[in-house]
Amino acid sequence: MINRFIKTNFIKKTKLIIFITATLLLSIIFASQYTIFSFKHDIDTLFQKRLVTSILLSHIKDLYKTNIYETVLQYKRKEINYDEAKNVIKLANILIQKKWNEYLNIESIKKETFEYLIFKNIEQLKKEIDNELNKFLTTKRIDINKLYNEINLINIYLSDLININLKKAIIQKNNTDRKFSFAIKASIISIIIVFIITITLLILIIEKFKNINLLLERKVEEKTKELQEINKTLEKRIEKKLKEIRKKDKIMFQQSKLAAMGEMLQNIAHQWRQPLANLSMIIESFQIKNELGKLDSKYIETKTKEALMIAENMSKTIEDFRNFFKPDKIKKRFSIKQCLEKTKKLLSFILQKNNIDLKIDIKKDIQILGYPNELSHVCINIITNAIDALLNSKTKEKKILITIKETKKDIIISVIDNAGGIDESIIDKIFDPYFTTKTKQQGTGIGLYMANQIISHMRGKIKAKNIIHKMGTDKFYKCAMFEIILPKDNNEEL
């Protein structure tokens, strides 16, 4: 087989090399793509289906405890009248049945499993609780201790179902890791095979070149004149080759961008941490407000809008980063003030919870041509880092200040926090990929790197430095300042 290959001419060898290399590269690309899409699919299943069912079950628990048991207890204490209690209980029953039906539509429960036994126990307890409530609604009489025990028991079973869903999520994650590991191993093996084949072919080609070299030495004198003519046109030929090389470099650069997009998809989970935390805190706030008796329709409407906005932003995260490196992405004109206000609103709950004062100082609203969602992501990354720094600092009055100023050429967005500044020994490294001062559980070091990439894509720059600032008070603070510098000539492209 090898002797037959050696005897073939140079063109056929070249074609065979190209064919083998292309086939192996396609195999590597296919394995990589399979890994990415499989990883994304499993993450979607894990973080959407399991979270939805767990949230539904948590809502049912809250309805039983807060809207039914507490209402009956308030009626017994004569804090509310019978009609009020009756209306609350009816509404709670409707909501419980609705959310239970939604859970059953999402989750399929197999018979002869522990989960099925819990499900049947919940169904039985639901009937018993409904009977107690129907008795109350018709006779105004109810055994409050029995109702408490039944609700407490059904909530225990609901907690068991939530734990089962979380265990299933862990199993799905393990399956995803196995698939990802297999694809990585396949890619490594493919690369090794390509390397070995390439080395072998190079040896064969070099041997062929040796024979050619012997022939060339015999024809040196005959080709001297031809070489002189070639030398005269060498500069033009080099220039032509350089243009071809630059063209290939551009293609390779675009390919590197696509590869970076694949890495971003793997870090979406990191980008979702903060919105998920905000959603959890909003949900907790309903319970706290309700227990304090301060839950009203206006608060519910406000927090519901915030939660929907956070969920929409989470949904857009995947789409935004998926389209991030597309060269034909369309810019649009947007208000920087509205973009920053939206960012502040998304983070309002965690800011309030940690007693952090965030102010946006904009004397004049500025319209800019660019990518509003990407700018919002950059600001969220910077503000989130500022919040973390403030929580770890000893500063009593925790403040974040965002200012906008306009020069002849640029628009500068400054984000300042009074957490004590950035360590000068690491300030030049904070935009490097995977550089972080946090633990692996707290951060991956990709946030500021991605922010830098996004701003570069918008033809801008991002800088970090330490300054002394009053932060709107009479006291001077040592502060960290991030400057986002966007060129104004972007506006002329519209």
C-alpha atoms as one frame of an Amber mdcrd trajectory, in Angstrom:
protein
   0.000   0.000   0.000   2.806   2.419   0.958   4.896   1.451  -2.113   1.904
   2.096  -4.333   1.458   5.524  -2.741   5.151   6.368  -3.249   4.940   5.530
  -6.951   2.000   7.908  -7.543   2.753  11.381  -8.909   2.962  14.530  -6.801
  -0.449  15.936  -7.820  -2.277  12.750  -6.832  -0.471  12.712  -3.512  -1.464
  16.306  -2.884  -5.109  15.581  -3.699  -5.095  12.568  -1.390  -3.555  14.645
   1.421  -6.191  17.338   0.979  -8.984  14.753   0.974  -7.755  12.978   4.119
  -7.117  16.245   5.980 -10.513  17.677   5.007 -12.296  14.477   6.082 -10.609
  14.447   9.474 -11.224  18.155  10.026 -14.899  17.707   9.179 -15.069  14.877
  11.715 -13.545  17.129  14.367 -15.957  19.950  13.523 -18.929  17.558  13.656
 -17.852  16.238  17.073 -17.398  19.790  18.385 -20.802  20.897  17.113 -22.445
  17.811  18.565 -20.874  18.608  21.930 -22.062  22.204  21.929 -25.662  21.492
  20.888 -25.981  18.458  23.159 -24.625  20.504  26.054 -27.042  23.342  25.308
 -30.027  20.994  24.994 -29.351  19.307  28.320 -28.857  22.634  30.074 -32.195
  23.855  28.658 -33.895  20.700  29.947 -32.220  20.976  33.327 -32.768  24.687
  33.992 -36.202  25.099  32.420 -38.245  21.949  33.002 -36.964  21.155  36.489
 -37.070  24.752  37.688 -40.619  25.239  36.355 -41.961  22.133  38.136 -40.158
  23.015  41.365 -41.547  26.568  41.280 -45.082  25.261  40.653 -44.836  22.905
  43.629 -43.424  25.710  45.808 -46.361  27.944  44.846 -48.813  25.189  45.807
 -47.092  24.872  49.217 -47.384  28.627  49.765 -51.058  28.652  48.761 -51.922
  25.876  51.230 -50.026  27.452  54.070 -50.654  31.159  53.493 -53.924  31.495
  51.603 -55.859  28.597  53.168 -54.543  27.817  56.653 -53.730  31.443  57.570
 -57.134  32.594  56.233 -59.020  30.017  58.320 -56.899  30.934  61.334 -57.660
  34.637  60.839 -61.365  33.830  60.625 -61.160  31.818  63.854 -59.460  34.802
  65.504 -62.213  37.048  64.075 -59.630  39.143  62.204 -61.666  38.763  58.996
 -65.342  37.967  58.365 -66.739  34.794  56.849 -67.300  36.253  53.357 -63.705
  37.436  53.129 -62.380  34.065  54.261 -64.701  32.276  51.840 -63.520  34.340
  48.845 -59.827  33.848  49.675 -60.237  30.091  50.098 -62.159  29.721  46.833
 -59.517  31.695  44.934 -56.725  29.680  46.574 -58.422  26.405  45.579 -58.677
  27.573  41.964 -54.994  28.564  41.900 -53.908  25.290  43.544 -55.825  23.206
  41.007 -54.494  25.300  38.114 -50.866  24.949  39.207 -51.311  21.243  39.975
 -52.694  20.697  36.449 -49.746  22.633  35.005 -47.367  20.376  36.963 -49.096
  17.220  35.674 -48.911  18.518  32.077 -45.153  19.010  32.393 -44.162  16.032
  34.567 -44.976  12.440  33.616 -45.023  10.149  36.661 -44.458   6.440  36.135
 -46.339   3.874  38.204 -44.620   1.600  40.735 -42.120   4.319  41.655 -41.519
   6.168  44.908 -42.536   9.389  43.161 -45.865   7.794  42.190 -46.573   6.831
  45.831 -45.945  10.426  46.901 -48.192  11.628  44.090 -51.053   9.336  45.233
 -50.623  10.505  48.850 -50.843  14.115  47.696 -53.998  13.358  45.707 -55.574
  11.708  48.793 -54.612  14.617  51.061 -55.968  17.106  48.502 -59.329  15.347
  48.662 -59.329  15.376  52.475 -58.404  19.070  52.574 -61.083  19.857  49.971
 -63.661  18.014  52.099 -62.650  20.044  55.173 -62.845  23.279  53.194 -66.219
  22.366  51.632 -67.492  21.678  55.137 -66.235  25.088  56.230 -67.738  26.843
  53.202 -71.157  25.282  53.853 -71.334  25.079  57.670 -68.699  27.609  58.814
 -67.265  24.840  60.987 -63.809  23.348  60.636 -61.304  21.381  62.710 -58.347
  23.800  62.580 -55.894  21.282  64.084 -56.837  18.610  61.572 -56.538  21.131
  58.719 -53.092  22.188  59.991 -51.877  18.589  60.155 -53.187  17.787  56.667
 -51.627  20.933  55.135 -48.349  20.312  56.945 -48.316  16.710  55.672 -49.132
  17.652  52.052 -46.380  20.288  52.139 -43.915  17.608  53.286 -44.907  15.454
  50.317 -44.605  18.450  47.979 -41.097  19.077  49.365 -40.253  15.455  48.594
 -41.368  15.968  44.981 -39.227  19.112  44.739 -36.210  17.172  46.029 -36.871
  14.398  43.488 -36.920  16.982  40.671 -33.604  18.377  41.872 -32.097  14.870
  41.944 -33.301  14.324  38.377 -31.632  17.593  37.408 -28.346  16.330  38.881
 -28.690  13.067  36.937 -29.297  15.022  33.703 -26.234  17.140  34.446 -24.119
  14.001  34.906 -25.399  12.662  31.569 -24.443  15.953  29.935 -20.947  15.734
  31.403 -20.524  12.202  30.038 -21.585  13.281  26.544 -19.288  16.267  26.687
 -16.382  14.100  27.897 -16.975  11.621  25.056 -16.972  14.385  22.436 -13.758
  15.863  23.857 -12.039  12.455  23.788 -13.222  11.895  20.210 -11.848  15.303
  19.211  -8.472  14.579  20.852  -8.214  11.187  19.148  -9.083  12.794  15.792
  -6.408  15.440  16.280  -3.818  12.784  17.161  -4.728  10.790  14.038  -4.425
  13.922  11.890  -1.050  14.665  13.439   0.298  11.140  12.827  -0.962  11.026
   9.245   0.428  14.500   8.551   3.872  13.538   9.876   3.861  10.345   7.776
   2.855  12.195   4.638   5.466  14.868   5.274   8.165  12.200   5.481   7.007
  10.758   2.162   6.880  14.198   0.574  10.374  15.047   1.843  11.673  11.827
   0.300  10.072  12.836  -2.950  11.632  16.286  -2.666  15.090  14.722  -2.273
  14.691  12.997  -5.620  13.435  16.179  -7.172  16.395  18.061  -5.716  18.845
  15.706  -7.479  17.112  16.420 -10.770  17.156  20.147 -10.088  20.891  20.155
  -9.451  21.428  18.655 -12.881  19.334  21.338 -14.481  20.691  24.331 -12.524
  22.687  25.696 -15.404  19.776  25.267 -17.802  17.390  27.074 -15.484  19.664
  29.959 -14.489  18.194  32.323 -17.050  14.666  31.343 -16.112  15.443  32.000
 -12.446  16.749  35.447 -13.285  13.485  36.271 -15.021  11.548  34.890 -12.086
  13.562  37.076  -9.694  12.495  40.160 -11.629   8.842  39.379 -11.007   9.374
  37.975  -7.514   8.268  41.144  -5.730   4.930  41.166  -7.548   4.405  37.518
  -6.846   5.196  38.007  -3.144   2.716  40.879  -2.986   0.067  38.669  -4.578
   0.805  35.864  -2.132   0.645  38.270   0.800  -2.809  39.377  -0.288  -3.903
  35.755  -0.426  -2.450  35.159   3.032  -4.266  38.203   4.444  -7.502  36.925
   2.938  -6.971  33.568   4.609  -6.130  35.338   7.881  -9.489  37.119   7.766
 -11.271  33.805   7.273  -9.335  32.279  10.172 -10.149  35.297  12.342 -13.856
  34.827  11.628 -13.519  31.149  12.477 -11.865  32.069  15.762 -14.839  34.319
  16.527 -17.219  31.437  15.942 -15.147  29.271  18.255 -15.319  31.995  20.916
 -19.107  32.022  20.538 -19.086  28.325  21.383 -17.216  29.123  24.605 -19.761
  31.815  25.429 -22.624  29.330  25.150 -20.902  27.215  27.795 -20.816  30.216
  30.124 -24.482  31.212  29.801 -25.098  29.488  33.115 -22.653  31.995  34.665
 -24.609  34.867  33.094 -27.874  33.456  34.530 -26.693  33.280  38.118 -27.591
  36.846  39.009 -31.046  36.916  37.282 -31.942  33.596  38.957 -30.921  35.027
  42.320 -33.057  38.112  41.653 -36.051  35.930  40.761 -35.598  33.924  43.964
 -35.483  37.078  46.044 -38.612  38.464  44.339 -40.444  35.224  45.135 -39.242
  35.378  48.744 -40.389  38.992  48.980 -43.996  37.940  48.283 -43.900  35.557
  51.253 -42.253  38.122  53.529 -44.680  40.871  52.536 -47.605  38.499  52.961
 -46.460  37.379  56.409 -46.132  41.032  57.421 -49.588  41.731  55.998 -48.184
  44.272  53.538 -48.838  42.360  50.314 -51.033  44.450  48.017 -51.949  44.410
  44.340 -49.625  47.294  43.478 -46.616  45.491  44.999 -47.580  42.255  43.237
 -47.943  44.066  39.905 -44.572  45.836  40.325 -42.641  42.731  41.306 -44.372
  40.642  38.646 -43.247  43.101  35.972 -39.699  42.959  37.370 -39.735  39.163
  37.313 -41.053  39.098  33.741 -38.386  41.586  32.682 -35.676  39.444  34.298
 -37.050  36.311  32.614 -37.158  38.103  29.255 -33.586  39.269  29.750 -32.514
  35.680  30.567 -34.198  34.513  27.376 -32.483  37.216  25.359 -29.091  36.322
  26.873 -28.770  33.184  24.779 -29.972  34.925  21.597 -27.787  37.988  22.164
 -24.591  36.005  22.637 -25.493  33.566  19.856 -25.699  36.476  17.411 -22.799
  38.370  18.982 -20.116  37.505  16.435 -22.262  37.675  13.303 -20.706  40.245
  10.948 -24.095  41.317   9.548 -25.679  42.172  12.887 -27.921  45.243  12.543
 -27.331  48.242  14.790 -30.157  50.454  16.022 -30.434  53.852  17.669 -31.273
  53.771  21.377 -31.265  55.974  24.477 -28.320  55.431  26.832 -30.437  56.705
  29.718 -33.205  54.171  29.063 -30.613  51.407  28.699 -29.052  52.267  32.083
 -32.447  52.678  33.780 -33.419  49.223  32.497 -30.149  47.806  33.862 -30.760
  49.445  37.238 -34.296  48.059  37.369 -33.053  44.527  36.712 -30.708  44.841
  39.689 -33.023  46.915  41.916 -33.995  44.109  44.283 -30.455  43.001  45.142
 -29.436  46.665  45.498 -32.289  47.281  47.947 -31.642  44.074  49.840 -27.979
  44.970  50.435 -28.734  48.661  51.076 -26.636  49.813  48.109 -27.420  53.250
  46.677 -27.084  53.325  42.858 -27.486  56.743  41.190 -27.471  57.567  37.484
 -26.256  61.104  36.786 -27.261  62.100  33.237 -27.575  65.789  32.496 -28.485
  65.209  28.853 -29.947  62.035  27.354 -27.802  60.808  24.457 -28.955  58.726
  21.517 -26.377  56.309  20.125 -26.218  53.811  17.300 -25.254  50.371  18.565
 -26.429  47.288  20.430 -28.529  48.153  23.535 -28.766  44.603  24.909 -25.013
  44.118  24.689 -24.351  47.448  26.422 -26.828  46.413  29.134 -24.952  43.132
  29.622 -21.668  45.028  30.000 -23.174  47.373  32.607 -24.705  44.438  34.514
 -21.306  42.713  34.645 -19.573  45.841  35.939 -22.313  46.707  38.469 -22.458
  43.104  39.715 -18.697  43.170  40.332 -19.134  46.488  42.152 -21.876  44.960
  44.346 -19.606  42.011  45.214 -16.767  44.398  46.061 -19.048  46.527  48.280
 -20.366  43.479  50.142 -16.776  42.407  50.878 -15.698  45.907  51.938 -15.986
  47.649  55.311 -17.641  50.717  53.776 -20.808  51.634  55.683 -22.405  53.884
  53.047 -22.319  51.626  49.994 -22.671  53.665  46.802 -22.495  53.173  43.041
 -22.518  56.190  40.731 -23.010  56.089  36.947 -22.186  59.256  34.980 -22.367
  60.117  31.294 -20.271  62.757  29.596 -19.843  63.723  25.961 -16.680  64.892
  24.218 -16.142  65.929  20.610 -15.316  62.384  19.557 -16.602  60.059  22.274
 -19.388  59.247  24.707 -18.009  58.102  28.088 -20.031  56.019  30.562 -18.362
  55.859  33.989 -19.339  53.332  36.683 -17.858  54.239  40.091 -18.097  52.372
  43.425 -16.695  53.292  46.832 -15.546  49.770  47.805 -11.911  50.844  48.184
 -10.612  50.450  44.640  -8.872  47.619  42.783  -5.608  46.055  43.923  -2.900
  47.731  41.801  -1.075  44.404  41.416  -3.986  42.878  39.461  -5.628  45.888
  37.798  -3.861  45.148  34.484  -5.134  41.558  34.494  -8.855  41.980  35.249
  -9.872  41.900  31.569  -7.894  38.708  30.898 -10.019  35.594  30.248 -10.623
  33.382  33.303  -8.810  35.763  35.645 -10.735  36.090  38.906 -10.084  36.793
  42.580 -13.191  34.816  43.573 -13.597  31.135  44.254 -14.747  28.764  41.482
 -18.225  28.703  43.017 -18.492  32.508  42.968 -17.114  33.320  39.516 -15.303
  32.077  36.432 -13.369  35.227  35.459 -15.179  35.493  32.126 -17.486  38.485
  32.865 -15.089  41.405  32.356 -13.370  39.591  29.485 -16.715  39.288  27.709
 -17.517  42.932  28.510 -14.239  43.968  26.892 -15.015  41.855  23.802 -18.513
  43.356  23.470 -17.289  46.963  23.744 -14.493  46.225  21.238 -17.131  44.851
  18.874 -18.935  48.212  19.248 -15.647  49.934  18.205 -15.174  51.229  21.745
 -12.823  50.742  24.680 -13.225  49.857  28.348 -10.783  50.964  31.054 -10.428
  50.510  34.809  -8.588  52.692  37.294  -8.607  53.839  40.941  -9.707  57.376
  41.811 -10.665  59.546  44.791 -14.305  60.672  44.622 -16.922  62.211  46.924
 -19.741  60.047  45.524 -22.246  62.876  46.036 -21.291  63.401  49.721 -18.897
  65.614  51.670 -16.544  62.719  52.317 -13.763  61.489  50.017 -13.685  57.787
  49.117 -11.150  55.568  47.430 -13.086  54.274  44.446 -12.818  51.984  41.453
 -13.955  53.475  38.151 -14.775  51.626  34.927 -14.992  53.805  31.813 -16.863
  52.639  28.704 -15.736  54.827  25.787 -17.910  54.672  22.667 -17.045  56.632
  19.499 -19.626  59.190  18.378 -18.905  58.554  14.686 -21.018  55.354  15.050
 -24.024  57.655  14.915 -23.067  58.792  11.418 -23.546  55.269  10.050 -27.346
  55.361  10.410
